[in-house]
Amino acid sequence: MNIKDGTVYQIMDNSLGNFNSAKTLKITSHHRSIVSFNLGNQQGYGSMPVQHLRYLLKRNYLTELIDERKTIN
């Protein structure tokens, strides 16, 4: 799985408390083994190891939002 800057993930209901009740998480930068992110509605920002992001995706705490405009093109 490639992690790209600008990728937006939806935060599932069961883990909203861990992310200041934000609904989305956007990757702002990826450097070596750390990813930086912003939470939706300007509710915060942070960073985490890539390994932890992959764990959250595997456990379905985060799901990638697909931009429909990119899909059509």
RASULJO-V925698 format. One record per helix or strand of 3 or more residues. SS is the DSSP state (@ for helix, = for strand). FROM is the first residue (numbers start at 1). TO is the last residue. Records with the same first field share a line. If there is no record, write none. Layout:
SS: FROM-TO  FROM-TO
//
This chain:
=: 8-11  24-31  34-39  45-49  62-64
@: 13-19  40-42  50-58  68-72
//
